[in-house]
Amino acid sequence: MKLFGSRGRNDDGQMTRPTLAQAMALYEAGRYAEAEAVARAMASARSWSREEAPRALGIAAAAMDAQGRYGEALATYDELLPVFEGLFGASYAETLALRSNRARTLTALGRHAECEAECVALARVTARGRGLQMRILAAAARNGLIYALNGQGRHSEAEVLAREVLAAHRLAGRFVLVLRLGLARSLNGQGRHEEALAEAEHADELRRSLPEQECRPESGAVGLALATALLGLGRSTEARALAATAHHACLAAFGPDHRRTAEALALFDRIDGS
């Protein structure tokens, strides 16, 4: 496989090396396997500074997570966390972002109580910070907490928190999208499918207004929320079509091992069995 920017030549004919920016660009474009390969190549090169190699491995871990290889991703995060704390400090934004990504992997593994505890701790730390990065990390912590609560069946708590965050914080773009999806999940979990359908439809409108790159991490999520609500309302034909579309979207974006791909397939099978 030819890697974007990997040991190629620049316009002067000199050898070039992969960079963190190139690895991140591949990741944000949804080219997760390539992003992981470039990041690993960076981390293994002896010429990089001591800060760049851990940052590259952080991108590799995020790419593993996006491909559904959660155990490998978590092991990498566990190895990196003390390194980040030593290099940057425990309260530095990059360290907190690594912890946030690790929490997301925990809940993907079904370790929702651990994710909850970590997100509560992250919310406490980021609330004391200043600047855009800290606000983004605070929003990510709240969203992770909503997902962890839903994962434990504590849907009413998740609903309260989602509504609180949506009302109290000036958020835009993908953060509003994921919060609305978390709210829809909590409502579906309580059997309030009409309300869940309305929230999922709002999320769908927002998704259509966002740039593709910004909402790529939520591929298939809106369709899942809509299909779940429609199934709860007895509209199984519509639900089946949306679940199938969501499954195909997840397969294309993340592959067969991703938790959302498995969730879409399980919903599709459930509809067929109903």
C-alpha positions in Angstrom: 0.0 0.0 0.0 1.4 3.4 -0.9 1.2 5.7 2.0 0.3 9.4 1.5 3.4 11.4 2.1 5.5 8.4 3.2 9.1 8.5 2.2 8.2 10.2 -1.1 10.0 13.0 -2.8 9.3 16.7 -2.7 9.5 19.1 -5.6 13.3 19.4 -5.2 13.7 15.6 -5.5 14.5 15.3 -1.8 13.2 12.5 0.4 10.2 13.5 2.5 8.9 12.0 5.7 5.3 11.5 7.0 4.1 14.1 9.5 1.5 14.3 12.2 -0.5 16.6 10.0 -0.6 14.0 7.2 -1.6 11.2 9.6 -4.4 13.4 11.0 -5.6 14.4 7.5 -5.9 10.7 6.6 -7.7 10.0 9.9 -10.2 12.9 9.3 -10.8 11.7 5.8 -11.9 8.4 7.1 -8.8 6.6 5.8 -8.1 4.9 9.1 -5.9 2.0 8.0 -3.6 4.5 6.2 -3.6 6.9 9.1 -2.6 4.1 11.4 0.2 3.0 9.1 1.6 6.5 8.7 1.4 7.2 12.4 3.2 3.9 13.2 5.9 4.7 10.7 6.4 8.0 12.4 6.5 6.5 15.9 9.1 3.9 14.9 11.5 6.4 13.2 14.4 7.3 15.4 14.7 10.8 14.0 11.6 12.2 15.6 11.5 14.2 18.8 10.4 12.6 22.0 7.1 14.4 21.8 6.2 13.5 18.3 6.4 9.7 18.7 3.8 9.5 21.5 1.5 11.9 19.5 1.8 9.7 16.5 0.9 6.6 18.5 -2.1 8.6 19.9 -3.3 9.0 16.3 -2.7 5.3 15.6 -4.8 4.4 18.7 -7.7 6.6 17.5 -7.4 4.9 14.1 -7.5 1.4 15.6 -10.6 2.5 17.6 -12.3 3.7 14.4 -11.7 0.3 12.8 -13.3 -1.5 15.7 -10.0 -2.8 17.2 -10.9 -1.6 20.7 -8.7 -3.9 22.7 -5.6 -2.9 20.8 -6.6 0.8 21.0 -7.1 0.6 24.8 -3.8 -1.1 25.3 -2.1 1.6 23.4 -3.9 4.4 25.3 -2.9 2.7 28.6 0.8 2.7 27.6 0.6 6.3 26.3 -1.2 7.9 29.3 1.8 8.0 31.7 4.0 9.1 28.9 1.7 12.0 28.1 1.5 12.9 31.7 5.3 12.9 32.0 5.8 14.9 28.8 3.0 17.4 29.0 1.5 17.3 32.5 -1.7 15.7 33.8 -3.9 18.8 33.2 -2.6 19.6 29.7 -5.1 19.6 26.9 -3.3 16.8 24.9 -3.3 14.6 28.0 -7.0 15.2 28.7 -7.8 14.6 25.0 -6.0 11.2 25.2 -8.0 10.4 28.3 -11.2 11.4 26.5 -10.4 9.1 23.6 -9.6 6.3 26.0 -13.0 6.7 27.7 -14.7 6.4 24.4 -12.9 3.1 23.8 -13.9 1.9 27.3 -17.6 2.3 26.5 -17.1 0.7 23.0 -15.9 -2.3 25.0 -19.0 -2.3 27.2 -17.1 -1.0 30.2 -19.6 1.7 30.8 -19.1 2.2 34.5 -15.4 2.8 34.0 -16.2 5.2 31.2 -18.7 7.0 33.5 -16.1 7.5 36.2 -13.5 8.8 33.7 -15.9 11.2 32.1 -17.0 12.6 35.5 -13.4 13.2 36.3 -12.7 14.8 33.0 -15.7 17.0 33.3 -14.5 18.2 36.7 -11.0 19.0 35.3 -12.1 20.7 32.1 -14.6 22.8 33.9 -11.7 24.6 35.6 -9.9 25.2 32.3 -10.1 28.1 29.9 -10.1 28.5 26.1 -11.7 26.7 23.2 -9.8 23.4 23.7 -11.1 23.0 27.2 -14.6 23.8 26.2 -14.4 21.2 23.5 -13.0 18.6 25.9 -15.7 19.5 28.5 -18.4 18.9 25.9 -16.7 15.6 24.9 -16.7 14.5 28.6 -20.4 15.3 29.0 -21.2 13.4 25.7 -19.2 10.4 26.9 -21.1 10.4 30.2 -24.4 10.5 28.4 -23.3 7.5 26.3 -22.1 5.6 29.4 -25.4 6.2 31.3 -27.4 5.0 28.3 -25.1 2.0 28.1 -26.0 1.1 31.7 -29.7 1.5 31.0 -29.9 4.7 33.0 -31.8 6.4 30.3 -33.7 9.0 32.4 -30.4 10.2 33.8 -28.9 10.4 30.3 -31.9 12.4 29.1 -31.6 14.9 31.9 -27.9 15.5 31.3 -28.4 15.7 27.5 -31.1 18.3 27.9 -29.1 20.2 30.4 -26.0 20.4 28.2 -28.0 21.4 25.1 -29.7 24.2 27.1 -26.7 25.5 29.0 -23.8 25.4 26.6 -23.4 27.3 23.3 -22.4 24.4 21.1 -22.4 24.0 17.4 -21.9 21.4 14.6 -21.0 17.9 15.5 -21.4 18.4 19.3 -25.0 19.3 18.9 -25.5 16.3 16.6 -24.0 13.8 19.1 -25.9 15.3 22.0 -29.2 15.0 20.1 -28.3 11.4 19.2 -27.6 10.7 22.8 -31.0 12.3 23.8 -32.8 10.2 21.1 -31.1 7.1 22.4 -32.2 7.9 26.0 -35.8 8.5 24.8 -35.9 5.2 22.8 -34.5 3.5 25.9 -37.5 4.7 27.9 -40.0 3.7 25.2 -40.8 7.3 24.3 -40.5 6.6 20.6 -42.5 9.6 19.2 -40.1 12.0 21.1 -37.1 9.9 20.0 -38.2 10.1 16.4 -38.5 13.9 16.6 -35.0 14.2 18.1 -33.6 11.9 15.5 -35.2 13.9 12.7 -33.7 17.1 14.2 -30.3 15.3 14.2 -30.8 14.3 10.6 -31.5 17.9 9.6 -28.4 19.0 11.3 -26.3 16.2 9.8 -27.4 17.3 6.3 -26.2 20.8 7.0 -22.7 19.8 8.2 -19.7 19.2 6.0 -19.1 15.5 5.3 -15.8 15.5 7.2 -17.3 16.9 10.3 -20.1 14.3 10.6 -18.2 11.3 9.3 -17.5 9.9 12.8 -21.3 9.6 13.2 -21.8 7.7 10.0 -24.9 5.5 10.4 -25.8 6.8 13.8 -28.8 8.9 12.7 -30.2 6.1 10.7 -29.9 3.8 13.7 -31.8 6.3 15.9 -34.5 6.8 13.4 -34.9 3.0 12.7 -35.1 2.2 16.5 -37.8 4.9 17.0 -39.8 3.7 14.0 -39.6 0.1 15.1 -40.9 1.1 18.5 -43.8 2.8 16.8 -44.6 -0.4 14.8 -43.4 1.1 11.5 -41.2 -1.9 10.7 -40.9 -1.6 6.9 -39.5 1.9 7.2 -37.3 0.8 10.1 -35.9 -2.1 8.1 -34.9 0.1 5.2 -33.2 2.6 7.5 -31.4 -0.1 9.5 -30.1 -1.6 6.3 -28.8 1.8 5.0 -27.2 2.4 8.4 -25.5 -0.9 8.3 -24.1 -0.3 4.8 -22.9 3.2 5.9 -21.1 1.8 9.0 -19.5 -1.0 6.9 -18.2 1.5 4.4 -17.0 4.0 7.1 -15.6 1.7 9.8 -15.6 -2.0 8.7 -17.4 -5.0 10.2 -15.8 -4.9 13.6 -17.0 -1.5 14.7 -19.6 -1.4 17.5 -22.0 0.7 15.4 -21.8 -1.7 12.5 -22.6 -4.6 14.9 -25.4 -2.5 16.4 -27.0 -1.8 13.0 -26.8 -5.5 12.0 -28.4 -6.5 15.3 -31.2 -4.1 14.8 -31.7 -5.3 11.2 -31.9 -8.9 12.4 -34.3 -7.9 15.2 -36.6 -6.3 12.7 -36.6 -9.3 10.5 -37.3 -11.5 13.5 -40.2 -9.4 14.7 
